[in-house]
Amino acid sequence: MSHTAPRPARSEQPASPAPLRRSLGVVDGVAIAASSTAATTSIAIGMGTIAATVGLQAPAILLLAFLPVLGIATAYARLNRSEPNCGNGYVWVGKSLGPWPGFLTGWVTLVGSIIFLAYTSAVTGSVVLIFANKAGLDSLAGIALDPASTGVSTVVGLMTLTAVTVLAVTGVRSATRLQFGLLVFEYAVLLVFCTWALVTGSQEFSLSWFNPFEMSSGTAFAQGLFLAVFFFWGWDAAFSVTEETKSPGDSARGGFIALFAMLGLFIFASVAFQREMSLPELVKNGPQALPYLGAKLAAEPWASLPLLALMFSAVASVQAAVIPTARGLLAMGRDRTLGPVWTRVHPKYGTPAAGTVLVMSIAAGIALLAVAIPKLSDMLLAAVNAIGLVVALYYGLTALACAVRFRDARRDGLREALLAVGVPAASGVFLLGLGAYLGYSYLTMSDHFELSPDNGWFMFSLPATIVVSGLVMAAVAKYARRSPYFTTGRGTDADALGLPMDPTAV
């Protein structure tokens, strides 16, 4: 008989990593949430798309989409107040609905964000090159700076991604200061041009723009609503730095302020665009609607200001996507559902430096592969188009987690019952149902599978692959890593880490 030394038992609790640094306030939360939502980018490239779907009812569909998003935000705020944690949905869903849906919530959020980074980096590079061309810079070191070149745009975009990653590593505070400056400029430009269009536009204003019953069909309504919900995606980034704020309530306040500001900007811009452009004109210009508006209203150099605002918005959105992704991975790493590398916090800057750099590297690798493999580029485009299903999934699960956790609030009166249970549950069920409808429409829009961004089966296969890969990774975490998260359903208690106050905070 062989005598083998028994394996030492694994600790039931993961080792506490170095703490994050508390230095952020409400303004920082607003800057992160607003930059991640990227209202200028959404308006610039999305107004034409939404007009092609719902016609002139864009103001109506944006206003309607805000209602379930507000319900989701209410759930986030309630859960954050109860359990502040940079893992947010991953932690909250795990505790209320179980570790498997909890892990899936964290996984689809992270994968969706990395895909967004890989795709948006090239888009950002293209916008930077367009502006460089307008400034008279057409080549550098013998290389043509062609915005239509996928390779050159990707390289420039990755240089931008590297720069914002350095800022994210050296401190979220410095990153939010940059974002706040960019936001002030781009919103000032956006408001000036939209006001100009609103006042001088030749298209007659109509209250029917706010009437959802004017839409052509139920399918157009559903697709438009899903697209409009996607417009607001990103406000929840404020909750990813909840352990770096001086007060957990600052995260919720920052998220809500940004969300209402986005609503105002979206409605204002949609009406202004429709005052200045006819429906065929708006649809034709599509992703170039904002630069086209600038060129239509003003002469150079003023006509380039909307393009500059779009460039600033794209840069800020890339940086804002890096920050919450690294912190979500930190939360999963300290629960041992993912590897320990994600828990490494920089001793000087108090940020998850290793995870931030790795996120950038993975996104950069995907972007570079997309240049080399044309079909992968198509896959990235389709993934971005289908990412709404992923957003609906994790928003819906988080809202249901809130309703389950605070189900006893119904005993505290009608108001508490509505805010803690009714509104989150209704919003979650609505978004999950809307996602199911969109998934069904993908499956029925094509009769065969093809590697094409407009093939329904292919579009459905991408979010389905993300979900299946999440279940595989959850099994690895449970059976190979033996994460205590799958025993308790609880994430690491952020308050137990004894996060210090940053003495340099202002």
VENGIRA-V549338 format. One record per backbone hydrogen bond with DSSP energy under -1.0 kcal/mol. CO is the residue of the C=O (numbers start at 1). NH is the residue of the N-H. If there is no record, write none. Layout:
co=CO nh=NH
co=CO nh=NH
//
This chain:
co=22 nh=502
co=24 nh=246
co=25 nh=29
co=26 nh=30
co=27 nh=31
co=28 nh=32
co=29 nh=33
co=30 nh=34
co=31 nh=35
co=32 nh=36
co=33 nh=37
co=34 nh=38
co=38 nh=42
co=39 nh=43
co=40 nh=44
co=41 nh=45
co=42 nh=46
co=43 nh=47
co=46 nh=50
co=47 nh=51
co=48 nh=52
co=50 nh=54
co=51 nh=55
co=54 nh=57
co=57 nh=61
co=58 nh=62
co=59 nh=63
co=60 nh=64
co=61 nh=65
co=62 nh=66
co=65 nh=69
co=66 nh=70
co=67 nh=71
co=68 nh=72
co=69 nh=73
co=70 nh=74
co=71 nh=75
co=72 nh=76
co=73 nh=77
co=74 nh=78
co=75 nh=79
co=76 nh=80
co=77 nh=81
co=78 nh=82
co=79 nh=83
co=85 nh=88
co=87 nh=90
co=88 nh=92
co=89 nh=93
co=90 nh=94
co=91 nh=95
co=92 nh=96
co=93 nh=97
co=93 nh=98
co=98 nh=102
co=99 nh=103
co=100 nh=104
co=101 nh=105
co=102 nh=106
co=103 nh=107
co=104 nh=108
co=105 nh=109
co=106 nh=110
co=107 nh=111
co=108 nh=112
co=109 nh=113
co=110 nh=114
co=111 nh=115
co=112 nh=116
co=113 nh=117
co=114 nh=118
co=115 nh=119
co=116 nh=120
co=117 nh=121
co=119 nh=123
co=120 nh=124
co=121 nh=125
co=122 nh=126
co=123 nh=127
co=124 nh=128
co=125 nh=129
co=126 nh=130
co=127 nh=131
co=128 nh=132
co=129 nh=133
co=130 nh=134
co=131 nh=135
co=132 nh=137
co=133 nh=136
co=138 nh=145
co=140 nh=143
co=143 nh=140
co=144 nh=146
co=146 nh=149
co=149 nh=153
co=150 nh=154
co=151 nh=155
co=152 nh=156
co=153 nh=157
co=154 nh=158
co=155 nh=159
co=156 nh=160
co=157 nh=161
co=158 nh=162
co=159 nh=163
co=160 nh=164
co=161 nh=165
co=162 nh=166
co=163 nh=167
co=164 nh=168
co=165 nh=169
co=166 nh=170
co=171 nh=175
co=172 nh=176
co=173 nh=177
co=174 nh=178
co=175 nh=179
co=176 nh=180
co=177 nh=181
co=178 nh=182
co=179 nh=183
co=180 nh=184
co=181 nh=185
co=182 nh=186
co=183 nh=187
co=184 nh=188
co=185 nh=189
co=186 nh=190
co=187 nh=191
co=188 nh=192
co=189 nh=193
co=190 nh=194
co=191 nh=195
co=192 nh=196
co=193 nh=197
co=194 nh=198
co=195 nh=199
co=196 nh=200
co=197 nh=201
co=206 nh=209
co=207 nh=210
co=208 nh=211
co=209 nh=60
co=211 nh=214
co=212 nh=215
co=217 nh=221
co=218 nh=222
co=219 nh=223
co=220 nh=224
co=221 nh=225
co=222 nh=226
co=223 nh=227
co=224 nh=228
co=225 nh=229
co=226 nh=230
co=227 nh=231
co=232 nh=235
co=234 nh=237
co=235 nh=238
co=236 nh=239
co=237 nh=240
co=239 nh=242
co=241 nh=244
co=244 nh=23
co=244 nh=24
co=247 nh=250
co=249 nh=253
co=250 nh=254
co=251 nh=255
co=252 nh=256
co=253 nh=257
co=254 nh=258
co=255 nh=259
co=256 nh=260
co=257 nh=261
co=258 nh=262
co=259 nh=263
co=260 nh=264
co=261 nh=265
co=262 nh=266
co=263 nh=267
co=264 nh=268
co=265 nh=269
co=266 nh=270
co=267 nh=271
co=268 nh=272
co=269 nh=273
co=270 nh=274
co=271 nh=275
co=272 nh=276
co=273 nh=277
co=275 nh=203
co=278 nh=282
co=279 nh=283
co=280 nh=284
co=281 nh=285
co=282 nh=286
co=285 nh=288
co=286 nh=289
co=288 nh=292
co=289 nh=293
co=290 nh=294
co=291 nh=295
co=292 nh=296
co=293 nh=297
co=294 nh=298
co=299 nh=303
co=301 nh=304
co=302 nh=305
co=304 nh=308
co=305 nh=309
co=306 nh=310
co=307 nh=311
co=308 nh=312
co=309 nh=313
co=310 nh=314
co=311 nh=315
co=312 nh=316
co=313 nh=317
co=314 nh=318
co=315 nh=319
co=316 nh=320
co=317 nh=321
co=318 nh=322
co=319 nh=323
co=320 nh=324
co=321 nh=325
co=322 nh=326
co=323 nh=327
co=324 nh=328
co=325 nh=329
co=326 nh=330
co=327 nh=331
co=328 nh=332
co=329 nh=333
co=330 nh=334
co=332 nh=337
co=332 nh=338
co=333 nh=336
co=339 nh=342
co=340 nh=343
co=341 nh=344
co=346 nh=350
co=350 nh=21
co=351 nh=346
co=351 nh=353
co=352 nh=356
co=353 nh=357
co=354 nh=358
co=355 nh=359
co=356 nh=360
co=357 nh=361
co=358 nh=362
co=359 nh=363
co=360 nh=364
co=361 nh=365
co=362 nh=366
co=363 nh=367
co=364 nh=368
co=365 nh=369
co=366 nh=370
co=368 nh=372
co=369 nh=373
co=373 nh=376
co=373 nh=377
co=374 nh=378
co=375 nh=379
co=376 nh=380
co=377 nh=381
co=378 nh=382
co=379 nh=383
co=380 nh=384
co=381 nh=385
co=382 nh=386
co=386 nh=389
co=387 nh=391
co=388 nh=392
co=389 nh=393
co=390 nh=394
co=391 nh=395
co=392 nh=396
co=393 nh=397
co=394 nh=398
co=395 nh=399
co=396 nh=400
co=397 nh=401
co=398 nh=402
co=399 nh=403
co=400 nh=404
co=401 nh=405
co=402 nh=406
co=404 nh=407
co=406 nh=409
co=407 nh=410
co=408 nh=411
co=409 nh=412
co=413 nh=417
co=414 nh=418
co=415 nh=419
co=416 nh=420
co=417 nh=421
co=417 nh=422
co=418 nh=423
co=421 nh=425
co=422 nh=426
co=423 nh=427
co=424 nh=428
co=425 nh=429
co=426 nh=430
co=427 nh=431
co=428 nh=432
co=429 nh=433
co=430 nh=434
co=431 nh=435
co=432 nh=436
co=433 nh=437
co=434 nh=438
co=435 nh=439
co=436 nh=440
co=437 nh=441
co=438 nh=442
co=439 nh=443
co=440 nh=444
co=441 nh=445
co=450 nh=452
co=452 nh=455
co=455 nh=459
co=456 nh=460
co=457 nh=461
co=458 nh=462
co=460 nh=464
co=461 nh=465
co=462 nh=466
co=463 nh=467
co=464 nh=468
co=465 nh=469
co=466 nh=470
co=467 nh=471
co=468 nh=472
co=469 nh=473
co=470 nh=474
co=471 nh=475
co=472 nh=476
co=473 nh=477
co=474 nh=478
co=475 nh=479
co=476 nh=480
co=476 nh=481
co=477 nh=483
co=483 nh=486
co=484 nh=487
co=484 nh=488
co=485 nh=489
co=494 nh=497
co=495 nh=498
co=500 nh=22
co=502 nh=505
//
